[in-house]
Amino acid sequence: MMQNVHLAPETDEDDLYSGYNDYNPTYDTEELENDTAFQQAVRTSHGRRPPITAKIPNTAATRPIATGYGSKTSLTSSLGRPMTGAIQDGVARPMTAVRAAGFTKAALRGSAFDPLGQSRGPAPPLEAKNEDSPEEKIRQLEKKVNELVEESCIANSCGDLKLALEKAKDAGRKERVLVRQREQVTTPENINLDLTYSVLFNLASQYSANEMYAEALNTYQVIVKNKMFSNAGRLKVNMGNIYLKQRNYSKAIKFYRMALDQIPSVHKEMRIKIMQNIGVTFIKTGQYSDAINSFEHIMSMAPNLKAGFNLILSYFAVGDREKMKKAFQKLIAVPLEIDEDDKYISPSDDPHTNLVIEAIKNDHLRQMERERKAMAEKYIMTAAKLIAPVIETSFAIGYDWCVEVVKASQYVELANDLEINKAITYLRQKDFNQAVETLKMFEKKDSRVKSAAATNLSFLYYLENEFTQANSYADLAVNSDRYNPSALTNKGNTVFANGDYEKAAEFYKEALRNDSSCTEALYNIGLTYKKLNRLDEALDCFLKLHAILRNSAQVLYQIANVYEIMEDPNQSIEWLMQLISVVPTDSRALSKLGELYDNEGDKSQAFQYYYESYRYFPSNIEVIEWLGAYYIDTQFCEKAIKYFERAALIQPTQVKWQLMVASCYRRSGNYQKALDTYKEIHRKFPENVECLRFLVRLCTDIGLKEVQEYATKLKRLEKMKEIREQRIKSGRDSTGSSRSKREGSAGSDSGQNSSASSKGERLSAKLRSLPGTNEPYESSSNKEIDASYVDPLGPQTERPKTAAKKRIEEDDFADEELGDDLLPE
């Protein structure tokens, strides 16, 4: 039989229709006549079966066996159907079709070639989904719960904590409904535990984010106590964090340790973080020895910057100098695990390599490396400044030790910054000479450090009003680093102090071009424009600065002041109102508001702000003067007395305040108290003419015997005054220098206090115009009021400025400018 087996030839190329005509050659009908076993089976079966008679006339009783090569033999069974099997050697052998799949001779008779059965038409439509089935409802509800959890997380990341909590609560409600439906439809084993865990965990997280700590702890307890949740024990770390925020340190440590016990040792990083939390909690409770044990273990297993810094803090708290040094050396030795800067320098001119380096020079990974390096430098600098004053006998020796350790490490560039911090420490100790000497050592260093040191030196000399030295070091700082905005600002300050405002503005502009966020330069250029009377440009500068520094009291005041100079009191009042909302206890801002309302004629509002200013700073003479005048205007002389008495305490050599006190007593009808006050004034100022005149009048009206004594003294003083006036008149024809000298001498002798200020002169002038001694002293007499009271303020344009007000209104640059301070600590 094997001789009839035909093997298909091997081909390298795949035939698209190969395999359709493959069939077992054993059943090849062409050789059936030569097959002895087959012929024997046919004869045996055919001989035993009766012939078939057709029930219908003219119908065939036999049908041929069709093969791929046509009909060769007609074989029929006794029932008129093809034979399906034969017995050979006592074993039944099944018969199979010998027609090739997809290709028959019927195709030669006109049937279409359809190997894929496409002639049968399209497939029947899919069975429609039953929306009302319980399984589908559960599936849709589960999908909705997942969506709510995602929306809650997204809202939290966007900062909308309230919405995140609402979504988390909604997800929790729907998840409970889902669980109940699953229990009704399926067995409890089919409940989605992962979904339940995620819903509860998200809800607890949102409670914690919204500071609803009790609810968060209850939710975490539900998760932790459910034994069906795997790895739920590590959530005790979150519970410990909540107790730490609530300052329940004992429970925080307890939960941290429980979490540490439930986390396997293979999770090394997680265990280190939990131990770090335990150490921080021990520091907060003051258990520094336990904290040291935790941080020492961390530094021995997996050293990191935070643990090293906290270890230094713990040793500093217990005062162990040697351990502080060792801990600082461990902190310095912590690996940063970042690439060197040489990696971002192109080694060749290959354009492809240059493009790659340019792409990775400022990508997210590079930014993360910079942040890590900046954090490391911050920890090292802070630790050095902390331990330097205590690890040695003096802070200078301690700084020197830290500098040497840093120089031998990978942070060698921090050594110069430590030296500058050493100079700043000298400044805090008021040792300016040592600070200057320390900074001068950097004159021969590289340009960056030289510029920083020269900037600080320039600032120091500027504060000491040594503008020549300040200018020279400002030039050195600018020449060392032309793009240093602090150096350019200090250079502008020195030029401003010399009065060259245009040139100062150029330096400030250059500083702004180098660093648009240099607020000191922007503020100073606004002051410069005010000096140049370019008010619109000054206002633009201050408004820009206000957009950057929203709550800066200095900026708000400058805007109000510019509006006042531009004669826009309404805008000035509005900005001053914003100022007192930022600094409600600023007495100068309150007095300025009172002054503006007084100019507008609103006495009640002016009184309110002047009174508030007096309440916060009861030593402002200008405010005291206005309040006393206000009470006299409103016929409350008794209330004005306390203000003039306070003014007399502040300026005991100014006679006008004591005269005003006596005048208030007199106007209120208390003549005896007024007389005693005038006598006390005469005892202190025996040559004051105004006091003697009032004494003569009062003694005459009351009928006292001292009237003759006071009258004699008054005549003698008046005669002396006439002689002085004659001398002054005769001296006008002499030389200019002699005339100036005599005028100064006469002016100083004309009354110890009447020439102190323009207000004093007005007071003396009106006091000299008192009525005669025979006129009565009724407090209701308008003439008497005019004669005895002089408005201390006088006309608005003649009001003298105190030193404080001059500093505010004239913009004393040394006090108000936001010039560059020392380098950040």
C-alpha positions in Angstrom: 0.0 0.0 0.0 2.9 2.4 0.7 3.8 2.4 -3.0 0.6 4.3 -3.6 1.7 7.1 -1.2 2.5 10.3 -3.1 4.5 13.0 -1.2 4.0 16.6 -2.1 7.2 18.3 -3.5 8.9 20.8 -1.1 8.7 24.4 -2.2 10.2 27.5 -0.7 7.3 29.7 -1.4 4.0 29.4 0.3 1.1 28.5 -2.0 -2.1 30.4 -1.2 -4.3 27.4 -2.2 -2.0 24.6 -1.0 -3.7 21.9 1.0 -7.1 21.9 -0.6 -6.5 18.7 -2.7 -4.5 16.8 0.0 -6.1 13.5 0.9 -5.0 10.1 2.1 -3.6 8.2 -1.0 -4.8 4.9 0.6 -8.3 5.7 -0.7 -7.3 6.6 -4.2 -10.2 5.2 -6.4 -8.0 4.8 -9.4 -6.2 1.8 -7.8 -9.2 0.3 -6.1 -9.5 -2.4 -8.8 -5.9 -3.6 -7.9 -6.6 -3.5 -4.1 -7.3 -7.2 -3.2 -8.6 -6.4 0.3 -11.0 -3.8 -1.0 -12.3 -6.1 -3.8 -12.8 -9.0 -1.4 -14.8 -6.7 0.9 -16.9 -5.5 -1.9 -17.7 -8.9 -3.2 -18.6 -10.2 0.2 -20.9 -7.3 1.1 -22.5 -7.2 -2.4 -23.2 -10.9 -2.4 -25.1 -10.9 0.9 -27.3 -7.9 0.2 -30.5 -8.2 -1.8 -31.1 -6.1 -4.8 -32.8 -2.8 -4.4 -36.1 -2.2 -6.1 -37.1 1.3 -6.8 -40.5 2.5 -5.5 -40.7 5.2 -8.0 -40.4 4.4 -11.6 -37.5 5.6 -13.7 -35.3 6.3 -10.6 -31.8 5.2 -10.3 -31.0 2.5 -7.8 -27.3 3.1 -7.7 -25.0 6.1 -7.5 -21.4 6.2 -8.4 -18.6 7.0 -5.9 -17.2 10.4 -6.8 -13.6 11.2 -6.5 -11.4 14.1 -7.4 -10.8 12.4 -10.7 -14.3 11.4 -11.7 -16.4 8.3 -11.2 -14.5 5.0 -11.7 -16.6 2.4 -9.9 -20.2 2.2 -9.0 -20.6 0.8 -5.5 -23.9 0.3 -3.8 -25.1 -1.2 -0.7 -28.2 -3.3 -0.2 -30.0 -0.1 0.9 -28.9 1.9 -2.0 -26.3 4.2 -0.3 -22.5 4.2 -0.5 -20.7 1.9 1.8 -19.2 3.5 4.9 -17.0 0.7 6.1 -15.6 -2.7 5.6 -14.1 -5.5 7.7 -10.6 -6.4 7.0 -8.9 -9.1 9.0 -11.7 -8.9 11.6 -11.2 -5.2 12.2 -13.7 -2.6 11.2 -12.1 0.2 9.1 -14.1 3.5 8.7 -14.6 5.0 5.3 -14.0 8.7 4.8 -14.7 11.1 2.0 -12.0 11.2 -0.6 -13.2 14.6 -2.0 -10.8 17.4 -1.5 -12.0 20.4 0.6 -13.1 23.3 -1.5 -12.3 21.8 -4.9 -14.3 19.2 -6.8 -15.1 18.4 -10.4 -18.4 20.2 -9.8 -16.4 23.4 -10.2 -15.7 22.3 -13.8 -19.4 22.0 -14.4 -20.1 25.6 -13.7 -20.2 26.0 -9.8 -18.3 29.1 -8.4 -15.1 28.6 -6.4 -16.0 29.5 -2.8 -13.4 28.1 -0.4 -14.5 30.4 2.5 -18.2 29.7 2.1 -19.2 33.3 1.4 -22.1 32.2 -0.8 -23.9 31.2 2.3 -24.7 34.9 3.1 -23.8 37.2 6.1 -23.5 35.8 9.6 -26.5 36.1 11.8 -26.6 39.3 14.0 -25.1 39.2 17.5 -27.5 38.5 20.3 -28.7 41.9 21.7 -27.4 42.8 25.1 -29.9 42.7 27.9 -29.7 46.0 29.7 -32.0 44.9 32.4 -30.1 41.8 33.4 -28.6 41.9 37.0 -25.1 41.2 35.7 -25.2 44.2 33.3 -26.4 46.5 36.1 -23.6 45.3 38.3 -21.1 45.9 35.6 -22.3 49.4 34.9 -22.4 50.3 38.6 -18.8 49.0 39.0 -17.7 51.2 36.1 -19.4 54.3 37.7 -17.6 53.6 41.0 -14.2 53.5 39.3 -14.9 56.7 37.5 -15.8 58.5 40.7 -12.6 57.3 42.4 -10.6 58.6 39.4 -12.4 62.0 39.5 -11.8 62.3 43.2 -8.0 61.7 42.7 -7.9 64.2 39.9 -9.8 66.9 41.9 -7.3 66.3 44.8 -4.3 66.8 42.5 -5.9 70.0 41.2 -6.2 71.4 44.7 -10.0 71.2 44.9 -10.1 69.2 48.2 -13.8 69.7 48.9 -14.8 68.3 45.5 -12.4 65.4 45.9 -14.0 64.5 49.2 -17.6 64.7 47.8 -16.6 62.4 44.9 -15.0 60.0 47.4 -18.1 59.9 49.5 -20.3 59.3 46.4 -18.0 56.5 45.4 -18.3 54.9 48.8 -22.1 55.0 48.7 -22.3 53.5 45.3 -19.8 50.8 46.2 -22.0 49.7 49.1 -25.0 49.4 46.8 -22.8 47.4 44.4 -21.8 45.0 47.2 -25.5 44.4 48.2 -26.4 43.7 44.6 -23.6 41.3 44.1 -24.6 39.4 47.3 -28.1 39.0 45.9 -26.9 37.7 42.5 -23.7 35.8 43.1 -21.9 34.2 45.9 -19.9 36.3 48.4 -16.7 35.0 47.1 -17.2 36.9 43.8 -17.2 40.4 45.6 -14.5 42.7 44.1 -12.2 43.3 47.1 -9.8 45.4 45.1 -12.5 47.9 44.3 -13.7 48.0 47.9 -10.1 48.6 49.1 -9.5 51.4 46.6 -12.7 53.2 47.5 -12.1 53.1 51.3 -8.4 54.1 50.9 -9.3 57.0 48.7 -12.0 58.1 51.1 -9.6 58.0 54.1 -7.0 60.0 52.1 -9.5 62.7 51.2 -10.6 62.9 54.8 -7.0 63.4 55.9 -6.4 66.0 53.1 -9.4 68.0 54.4 -8.1 67.7 58.0 -11.0 65.6 59.1 -8.7 63.4 61.1 -11.3 61.5 63.2 -13.2 60.3 60.1 -9.9 59.4 58.3 -8.8 57.3 61.3 -12.2 55.5 61.4 -11.9 54.7 57.7 -8.4 53.4 58.0 -9.5 51.2 61.0 -12.1 49.6 58.7 -9.4 48.7 56.2 -6.9 47.5 58.8 -9.3 45.3 60.7 -10.5 43.5 57.6 -8.4 40.4 57.3 -9.5 39.9 53.7 -7.4 42.9 52.6 -3.8 41.9 51.9 -1.0 44.3 53.0 -3.4 46.5 54.8 -1.1 46.7 57.8 1.2 49.2 56.1 -1.7 51.7 56.2 -0.9 52.1 59.9 1.9 54.4 58.7 -0.8 56.8 57.5 -2.6 56.5 60.8 0.7 57.4 62.5 1.1 60.4 60.3 -2.4 61.6 61.3 -1.6 61.2 65.0 1.7 63.1 64.4 -0.3 66.0 62.9 -2.6 65.9 65.9 0.6 66.1 68.1 -0.4 62.8 69.7 3.2 61.6 69.6 2.9 58.5 71.7 0.2 57.0 69.5 2.1 58.1 66.4 5.2 56.1 67.6 3.0 53.2 68.5 1.4 53.0 65.0 4.8 53.5 63.3 6.2 50.6 65.2 3.2 48.4 64.4 3.6 49.2 60.7 7.3 48.5 60.9 6.6 45.0 62.4 4.1 44.1 59.6 6.4 45.2 56.7 8.8 42.4 55.7 12.5 43.1 55.6 12.7 42.8 51.9 11.0 46.2 51.7 14.1 48.0 52.9 13.2 51.5 51.6 9.8 51.5 53.2 11.2 50.4 56.5 13.9 53.2 56.4 11.2 55.8 55.8 9.2 54.6 58.8 12.2 54.6 61.0 12.9 58.2 59.9 9.3 59.1 60.9 9.9 57.5 64.3 13.1 59.5 64.7 11.4 62.8 63.9 8.6 62.0 66.4 11.2 61.3 69.1 12.8 64.7 68.4 9.4 66.4 68.8 8.9 64.7 72.1 12.4 65.6 73.3 13.6 62.0 73.4 16.9 62.8 71.7 18.7 59.6 72.7 16.0 57.5 71.1 16.0 59.7 68.0 19.8 59.4 67.8 19.5 55.6 67.8 16.9 55.7 64.9 19.0 58.0 62.8 22.3 56.2 63.5 20.7 53.0 62.3 19.5 54.7 59.1 22.9 56.3 58.4 24.5 52.8 58.8 22.0 51.0 56.6 21.0 53.6 53.9 22.4 57.1 54.5 20.4 60.0 53.3 20.5 63.8 53.6 17.4 64.2 55.9 18.5 61.5 58.3 22.0 63.0 58.5 20.7 66.5 59.1 18.3 65.3 61.8 21.2 63.3 63.4 23.2 66.6 63.7 20.2 68.3 65.2 19.8 65.6 67.8 23.5 65.7 68.8 23.3 69.5 68.9 20.3 69.2 71.3 22.3 67.0 73.7 25.4 69.1 73.3 27.8 66.4 72.1 30.6 68.2 70.2 32.5 65.2 69.0 29.4 63.4 67.8 28.3 66.6 66.0 31.6 66.6 64.0 31.2 62.9 63.1 27.6 63.4 62.1 28.6 66.4 59.9 31.3 64.3 58.2 28.6 61.6 57.6 26.3 64.2 56.1 29.1 65.4 53.8 29.8 61.8 52.7 26.2 61.0 51.6 26.2 60.2 47.9 24.1 62.4 45.7 23.8 59.8 42.9 23.6 62.5 40.2 25.6 62.8 37.0 28.6 65.1 36.7 28.3 68.4 34.8 30.9 67.2 32.3 28.2 64.9 30.9 26.4 67.9 29.5 29.5 69.3 27.7 29.8 68.1 24.1 33.2 66.3 23.6 33.1 66.7 19.8 31.5 68.6 17.0 29.2 65.8 16.1 25.8 67.6 15.4 23.8 64.5 16.5 25.6 64.4 19.8 25.2 68.1 20.3 21.4 67.8 19.7 21.1 65.0 22.3 23.1 67.0 24.9 21.0 70.1 24.2 17.8 68.1 24.7 18.9 66.5 28.0 20.6 69.7 29.4 17.3 71.0 30.9 14.9 68.0 30.9 13.0 66.8 33.9 15.7 64.5 35.1 18.3 67.3 35.0 15.9 69.6 36.9 15.5 66.9 39.5 19.3 66.5 39.8 19.6 70.3 40.3 16.9 70.2 43.0 18.6 67.4 44.8 22.0 69.2 44.7 20.4 72.4 46.0 18.8 70.5 48.8 22.1 68.9 49.8 23.8 72.3 49.8 21.0 73.8 51.9 21.3 71.0 54.5 25.1 71.3 54.6 25.1 75.1 54.9 22.5 75.1 57.6 24.2 72.3 59.6 27.6 74.2 59.4 26.0 77.4 60.6 24.4 75.5 63.4 27.3 73.7 64.8 30.2 76.1 64.0 29.7 78.3 67.1 29.5 75.3 69.5 32.0 72.7 68.3 35.0 74.8 69.1 36.0 77.5 71.6 34.9 80.3 69.2 32.7 80.4 66.2 35.6 81.5 64.0 37.5 78.3 64.7 34.4 76.2 64.3 33.7 77.8 60.8 37.4 77.1 59.9 36.9 73.4 60.8 33.7 73.2 58.7 35.4 75.0 55.8 38.3 72.4 55.8 35.9 69.5 55.9 33.8 70.9 53.0 36.9 71.6 50.9 37.9 67.9 51.2 34.5 66.8 50.0 32.5 66.9 46.8 31.0 70.2 47.9 34.2 72.2 47.6 32.4 75.2 46.0 30.4 75.6 49.3 33.6 76.6 51.2 33.5 80.2 49.9 29.8 80.5 50.9 30.7 79.4 54.4 33.4 82.0 54.5 30.8 84.7 53.5 28.5 83.3 56.2 31.3 83.7 58.7 31.4 87.4 57.8 27.7 87.7 58.3 28.0 86.1 61.7 30.6 88.8 62.5 28.0 91.4 61.5 25.4 89.9 63.8 27.9 90.2 66.6 28.4 93.9 65.7 32.0 93.2 64.8 32.1 95.2 61.6 35.9 95.3 61.3 36.2 91.5 61.3 33.4 91.2 58.9 35.1 93.6 56.5 38.5 91.8 56.9 36.8 88.5 56.1 35.1 89.8 53.0 38.3 91.5 51.8 40.0 88.1 51.6 37.8 87.3 48.6 39.2 90.1 46.5 41.7 87.6 44.9 39.2 84.7 44.5 37.3 83.8 41.3 34.9 86.3 39.9 31.6 84.9 41.3 32.8 84.9 44.9 34.7 88.2 44.5 31.5 89.8 43.2 29.4 88.5 46.1 32.0 89.7 48.7 32.4 93.1 47.1 28.6 93.5 47.0 28.4 92.9 50.7 31.3 95.3 51.4 29.7 98.0 49.3 26.5 97.5 51.2 28.3 97.8 54.6 30.1 100.9 53.7 26.9 102.4 52.3 25.1 101.8 55.6 28.0 103.6 57.4 27.6 106.6 54.9 31.1 106.0 53.6 30.0 106.5 50.0 33.5 106.6 48.6 34.4 103.2 49.8 30.9 101.9 48.9 31.3 103.2 45.4 34.8 101.6 45.0 33.6 98.2 46.1 30.4 98.5 44.0 32.7 99.1 41.0 34.7 96.0 41.9 31.5 93.9 42.2 30.2 95.1 38.8 33.6 94.6 37.1 33.8 91.0 38.5 30.3 90.1 37.4 28.5 92.5 35.1 25.4 90.4 35.3 25.1 90.5 39.1 21.8 92.5 39.8 22.7 93.0 43.4 26.1 94.6 42.5 24.3 96.9 39.9 21.7 97.9 42.5 24.4 98.8 45.0 26.2 100.8 42.4 23.0 102.7 41.6 22.6 103.4 45.3 26.0 105.0 45.6 25.3 107.1 42.5 21.9 108.1 43.9 23.5 109.2 47.2 25.7 111.5 45.2 22.7 113.1 43.6 23.2 111.8 40.0 19.7 110.4 39.6 19.8 109.9 35.8 22.9 107.7 36.1 21.4 105.8 39.1 18.3 105.1 37.0 20.5 103.6 34.3 22.2 101.2 36.7 18.8 100.2 38.1 17.5 99.5 34.6 20.5 97.4 33.8 19.9 95.4 37.0 16.3 94.8 35.8 17.5 93.7 32.4 19.7 91.1 34.0 17.1 89.9 36.5 13.5 91.0 35.9 12.6 89.8 39.4 15.0 92.2 41.2 12.4 94.0 43.2 15.0 96.2 44.9 16.0 97.8 41.6 12.4 98.3 40.6 11.6 100.1 43.9 14.7 102.2 43.7 14.0 103.3 40.2 10.6 104.4 41.3 12.2 106.6 44.0 14.6 107.9 41.4 11.7 109.0 39.1 10.1 110.7 42.1 13.3 112.7 42.6 13.3 113.6 38.9 9.6 114.6 39.2 8.6 112.0 36.5 5.6 111.0 38.5 3.8 109.0 35.9 6.8 106.7 35.4 7.4 106.5 39.1 3.7 105.4 39.5 4.1 102.8 36.8 7.1 101.3 38.6 5.3 101.1 42.0 2.2 99.6 40.4 4.3 96.9 38.7 6.0 96.3 42.0 2.6 96.1 43.7 1.6 93.3 41.3 4.7 91.4 42.4 4.6 92.2 46.2 0.9 92.4 46.9 1.2 93.2 50.6 4.3 95.4 50.8 3.6 98.3 53.1 6.4 100.4 51.5 5.1 99.9 48.0 1.5 100.8 49.1 2.8 104.0 50.8 4.8 105.1 47.8 1.8 104.7 45.5 -0.3 106.8 47.9 2.4 109.4 48.2 2.8 109.7 44.4 -1.0 110.3 44.1 -0.8 112.9 46.8 2.0 114.7 45.0 -0.2 114.5 41.8 -3.0 116.2 43.8 -5.3 113.3 43.7 -6.3 113.0 47.4 -9.1 110.4 46.7 -6.7 107.9 45.2 -4.2 108.6 47.9 -6.8 107.9 50.6 -7.8 104.7 48.9 -4.2 103.4 48.8 -3.6 104.4 52.4 -6.7 102.5 53.4 -5.1 99.4 51.7 -1.9 100.2 53.7 -3.6 100.2 57.1 -5.4 97.0 56.2 -1.9 95.4 55.9 -0.3 97.3 58.9 -3.3 98.5 61.0 -1.0 99.7 63.8 1.2 102.0 61.7 0.8 105.4 63.4 2.3 107.4 60.5 -0.1 105.9 57.9 -3.0 106.7 60.3 -1.8 110.3 60.8 -1.4 110.7 57.1 -5.0 109.6 56.5 -6.1 112.1 59.2 -4.1 114.9 57.4 -5.7 114.1 54.0 -9.2 114.1 55.5 -8.5 117.3 57.3 -7.4 118.9 54.0 -10.7 117.7 52.5 -12.6 119.3 55.4 -13.9 116.1 57.0 -13.0 116.8 60.6 -14.8 113.8 62.1 -12.9 111.3 59.9 -9.6 113.3 60.5 -10.2 113.1 64.3 -10.8 109.3 64.1 -7.5 108.6 62.3 -5.5 111.1 64.3 -6.9 109.6 67.5 -6.0 106.1 66.4 -2.5 107.3 65.5 -2.1 108.8 69.0 -3.3 105.6 70.6 -0.5 103.6 68.9 2.2 106.2 69.2 1.4 108.9 71.8 4.7 110.8 71.3 4.0 112.4 67.9 4.0 116.1 68.5 2.1 116.9 65.3 -0.7 114.5 66.2 -0.9 115.8 69.8 -1.0 119.4 68.5 -3.9 118.6 66.1 -5.9 116.8 68.7 -5.5 119.6 71.2 -6.6 122.2 68.6 -9.6 120.0 67.7 -10.9 119.9 71.3 -10.4 123.6 71.7 -12.3 124.2 68.4 -15.2 122.1 69.7 -15.2 123.9 73.1 -13.8 121.0 75.1 -10.9 122.7 76.6 -10.7 120.3 79.6 -10.0 117.4 77.1 -7.3 119.4 75.3 -5.3 119.8 78.6 -4.0 116.3 78.7 -2.6 116.5 75.1 -0.8 119.8 75.8 0.6 118.4 79.1 1.9 115.4 77.2 3.5 117.7 74.6 5.1 119.6 77.5 6.5 116.3 78.8 8.0 115.5 75.4 9.4 119.0 74.8 10.0 120.4 78.3 12.1 123.3 76.9 9.2 124.6 74.7 7.2 127.1 76.6 4.3 127.2 74.2 2.9 123.9 75.4 2.8 125.0 79.0 1.2 128.3 77.9 -1.5 126.3 76.1 -2.2 124.3 79.2 -2.6 127.5 81.3 -4.8 129.0 78.5 -7.1 125.9 78.6 -7.5 126.2 82.4 -8.3 129.9 82.0 -10.8 129.4 79.2 -12.5 126.6 81.2 -13.0 129.1 84.1 -10.4 127.5 86.5 -8.5 130.7 87.2 -6.7 129.6 90.2 -5.3 126.6 88.4 -4.4 128.9 85.5 -2.6 131.3 87.9 -0.6 128.5 89.5 0.4 127.2 86.0 1.5 130.7 84.9 3.6 131.1 88.1 5.3 127.7 87.4 6.0 128.8 83.8 7.4 132.1 85.1 9.6 130.2 87.5 11.0 128.1 84.7 11.1 130.8 82.0 11.6 134.2 83.9 12.2 136.2 80.7 9.0 135.1 78.9 7.0 138.2 78.2 3.7 136.5 77.4 3.6 134.6 80.7 4.2 137.9 82.6 1.4 139.6 80.8 -1.1 136.9 81.7 0.2 137.0 85.3 -0.4 140.7 85.5 -3.9 140.4 84.1 -4.9 137.5 86.4 -3.4 139.1 89.5 -5.2 142.4 88.7 -8.6 140.7 88.2 -8.2 138.6 91.3 -6.8 141.4 93.4 -3.5 139.8 94.4 -0.6 141.9 95.9 2.0 140.2 93.5 0.6 142.3 90.6 3.0 145.2 91.2 6.0 142.8 91.2 4.9 141.2 88.0 4.2 144.6 86.4 7.7 145.8 87.3 9.3 142.7 85.8 7.1 143.1 82.7 8.2 146.7 82.2 11.8 145.8 82.6 11.6 143.0 80.0 9.8 145.3 77.6 12.4 147.9 78.0 15.1 145.4 77.4 13.2 144.2 74.3 13.1 147.8 73.0 16.9 148.1 73.5 17.5 144.9 71.6 15.2 146.1 68.8 17.2 149.3 68.5 20.4 147.4 68.4 19.1 145.3 65.6 17.9 148.4 63.8 21.3 150.1 64.1 23.1 147.0 63.1 21.5 146.9 59.7 23.9 149.4 58.4 27.0 147.4 59.3 28.7 144.7 57.3 26.8 141.6 56.2 28.7 139.3 58.5 28.3 141.6 61.6 24.6 142.1 60.7 24.1 138.4 60.5 25.8 137.8 63.9 23.8 140.5 65.6 20.5 139.3 64.1 21.2 135.8 65.3 22.0 137.1 68.8 18.9 139.3 69.0 16.8 136.5 67.6 18.0 134.1 70.3 17.3 136.6 73.1 13.9 137.7 71.9 12.3 134.8 73.8 13.6 131.3 74.5 10.7 129.6 72.8 9.0 132.0 70.5 11.5 131.5 67.7 11.6 127.7 68.0 9.2 127.2 65.0 6.7 129.1 62.9 3.9 127.8 65.0 5.6 129.2 68.1 5.9 132.6 66.4 2.2 132.6 65.5 1.3 131.7 69.1 3.4 134.4 70.6 2.0 137.0 68.1 -1.5 136.2 69.1 -0.8 136.0 72.8 0.7 139.5 72.6 -2.6 140.8 71.2 -4.5 140.0 74.5 -7.2 142.5 75.6 -6.7 145.0 78.3 -6.7 144.1 82.0 -10.1 145.6 82.6 -11.9 143.3 80.1 -13.7 140.3 81.6 -12.7 136.7 81.0 -15.9 135.0 79.8 -15.2 131.6 78.2 -18.0 132.4 75.7 -16.4 135.6 74.5 -15.3 135.2 70.9 -12.8 137.9 71.2 -11.3 136.3 74.3 -11.1 133.0 72.5 -9.3 134.6 69.6 -6.8 136.4 71.8 -6.0 133.4 74.0 -6.0 130.5 71.6 -3.8 130.2 68.5 -4.4 127.1 66.3 -1.1 125.2 66.9 -1.3 123.9 63.3 -1.6 127.2 61.5 -2.0 127.2 57.7 -1.4 123.9 56.1 1.5 125.1 54.0 3.4 126.4 57.0 3.1 123.3 59.1 6.6 122.2 60.1 7.6 118.6 59.4 9.0 116.4 62.1 12.0 114.2 61.5 9.7 111.2 61.0 7.5 113.0 58.5 10.4 114.4 56.6 11.8 110.9 56.3 8.5 109.7 54.9 7.7 112.7 52.6 11.2 113.4 51.3 12.0 109.7 50.8 15.2 109.5 52.7 16.9 107.0 50.5 19.1 105.3 53.1 16.0 104.5 55.2 13.4 103.6 52.6 15.1 102.0 49.7 14.9 98.3 49.5 18.6 98.1 48.5 20.3 94.7 48.4 20.7 93.1 51.8 23.4 90.7 52.7 23.4 87.4 51.0 20.7 85.0 52.1 21.7 83.1 55.2 
